[in-house]
Amino acid sequence: MIILRRTDSDDPDFKALVQLLDRDLAERDGADHGFYAQFNKIDKIRQAVVCYENGLPVGCGAIKAFDDQAMEVKRMYVAPNGRKKGIATRVLSELETWAHELGYAQCVLETGKRQPEAIALYEKNGYARTENYGQYAGVENSVCFAKMLGG
């Protein structure tokens, strides 16, 4: 049984999943990991989702205000034992619903070229590539996406 729970960055299950995500990204990003890590602090995130499968936390994601119109999707992760089950799509959909409920018209996000599964997830769920924004402008490994909500 799969259950999604809205929470925040103080949630111990969210924190534990983010630690697994950070380990995975450190391996994939190598020397670039320190650059990305500075933009992925979770202490101020008020909208996070944790996905449970049979009572165990297997996936997470979060959103935070990017500007007046958009929320930024952050900290998306599914543990290896939860993959290939549609969990990432369910978490992403819940985050989009929450952002729309909060009055935002769009979600934006950044992922890395070394995360082909993430790129495929976002493209499958209607995200379009955009120019790299903010701190990711000019960063070769970054890929940015955006999606209008409520359409």
C-alpha positions as CSV (number, residue, x, y, z in Angstrom):
1,M,0.0,0.0,0.0
2,I,1.3,3.4,-1.0
3,I,0.6,6.5,1.1
4,L,1.8,10.1,0.5
5,R,2.1,12.4,3.5
6,R,2.6,16.1,3.4
7,T,5.1,17.4,6.0
8,D,8.1,19.7,6.2
9,S,11.9,19.6,6.4
10,D,11.8,18.8,10.1
11,D,10.3,15.3,9.4
12,P,12.8,12.6,10.4
13,D,11.7,10.3,7.4
14,F,12.3,13.2,5.0
15,K,15.7,13.9,6.5
16,A,16.7,10.2,6.3
17,L,15.7,10.0,2.6
18,V,17.5,13.3,1.8
19,Q,20.7,11.8,3.4
20,L,20.4,8.8,0.9
21,L,19.8,11.3,-1.9
22,D,22.9,13.3,-1.0
23,R,25.0,10.1,-0.9
24,D,23.8,9.2,-4.4
25,L,24.4,12.6,-5.8
26,A,27.9,12.8,-4.2
27,E,28.8,9.6,-6.2
28,R,27.2,10.9,-9.4
29,D,28.5,14.5,-9.2
30,G,32.0,13.8,-7.9
31,A,34.0,17.0,-7.6
32,D,30.9,19.1,-8.6
33,H,28.9,17.9,-5.5
34,G,30.0,20.7,-3.3
35,F,28.8,23.4,-5.7
36,Y,25.3,21.8,-5.9
37,A,25.1,21.0,-2.2
38,Q,25.1,24.6,-1.2
39,F,21.8,25.1,-3.0
40,N,20.1,22.1,-1.5
41,K,19.9,22.9,2.2
42,I,16.6,21.7,3.7
43,D,16.3,23.7,6.9
44,K,13.8,26.2,5.5
45,I,11.5,23.9,3.5
46,R,7.9,24.1,4.6
47,Q,6.4,21.9,1.9
48,A,7.8,18.3,1.7
49,V,6.2,15.0,0.7
50,V,7.2,11.6,2.0
51,C,5.9,8.5,0.2
52,Y,5.5,5.3,2.2
53,E,5.2,1.8,0.8
54,N,3.8,-0.7,3.3
55,G,4.7,1.7,6.1
56,L,8.3,2.3,5.1
57,P,9.5,5.6,3.7
58,V,10.7,5.1,0.1
59,G,10.5,8.4,-1.6
60,C,10.4,12.2,-1.1
61,G,10.3,15.6,-2.7
62,A,9.8,19.2,-1.7
63,I,8.8,22.6,-3.1
64,K,9.9,26.1,-2.0
65,A,8.9,29.5,-3.4
66,F,11.0,30.5,-6.3
67,D,9.3,33.8,-7.1
68,D,5.7,35.1,-6.9
69,Q,4.5,32.8,-9.6
70,A,6.6,29.6,-9.3
71,M,7.6,27.0,-6.8
72,E,10.9,25.2,-7.2
73,V,10.9,21.4,-6.9
74,K,13.7,20.2,-4.7
75,R,15.1,17.0,-3.1
76,M,13.3,14.4,-5.3
77,Y,14.4,10.9,-4.4
78,V,13.2,7.3,-4.4
79,A,15.1,4.6,-2.6
80,P,16.3,1.7,-4.7
81,N,13.7,-0.6,-3.2
82,G,10.9,1.8,-4.3
83,R,12.0,2.4,-7.9
84,K,10.1,1.3,-11.1
85,K,6.7,1.6,-9.2
86,G,5.6,5.1,-10.2
87,I,6.5,6.6,-6.8
88,A,8.5,9.5,-8.2
89,T,5.6,10.5,-10.4
90,R,3.2,10.3,-7.5
91,V,5.4,12.4,-5.3
92,L,5.9,15.0,-8.1
93,S,2.2,15.1,-8.8
94,E,1.4,15.7,-5.1
95,L,4.0,18.5,-5.0
96,E,2.4,20.1,-8.1
97,T,-1.1,19.9,-6.6
98,W,0.2,21.5,-3.4
99,A,1.9,24.3,-5.3
100,H,-1.3,24.9,-7.2
101,E,-3.3,24.9,-4.0
102,L,-0.9,27.6,-2.6
103,G,-1.7,29.8,-5.6
104,Y,1.4,29.2,-7.7
105,A,1.1,28.9,-11.5
106,Q,4.3,27.1,-12.3
107,C,6.9,24.7,-11.0
108,V,10.6,25.0,-12.0
109,L,13.5,22.7,-11.2
110,E,17.1,21.9,-11.8
111,T,18.6,18.5,-12.2
112,G,22.0,17.3,-13.5
113,K,23.0,15.7,-16.7
114,R,24.3,12.8,-14.6
115,Q,20.8,12.0,-13.5
116,P,19.2,10.6,-16.7
117,E,16.4,9.0,-14.7
118,A,15.4,12.4,-13.3
119,I,15.5,14.0,-16.7
120,A,13.2,11.2,-18.1
121,L,10.8,11.6,-15.1
122,Y,10.4,15.3,-15.7
123,E,10.0,15.0,-19.4
124,K,7.4,12.2,-19.0
125,N,5.5,14.4,-16.6
126,G,5.2,17.4,-18.9
127,Y,8.2,19.5,-17.9
128,A,9.9,21.5,-20.7
129,R,13.6,22.3,-20.7
130,T,14.3,26.0,-20.1
131,E,17.4,28.1,-20.0
132,N,19.4,27.5,-16.8
133,Y,18.2,30.0,-14.2
134,G,19.8,31.7,-11.2
135,Q,22.8,30.0,-9.8
136,Y,22.6,27.4,-12.5
137,A,23.1,29.8,-15.4
138,G,26.1,28.8,-17.4
139,V,26.6,25.5,-15.4
140,E,27.3,22.8,-18.0
141,N,26.1,19.9,-15.9
142,S,22.7,21.5,-15.0
143,V,19.4,21.0,-16.9
144,C,16.5,23.2,-15.9
145,F,12.8,22.6,-16.5
146,A,9.5,24.3,-16.0
147,K,5.8,23.3,-16.1
148,M,2.6,25.4,-15.9
149,L,0.2,24.1,-13.3
150,G,-3.5,23.6,-13.4
151,G,-3.8,23.2,-17.1
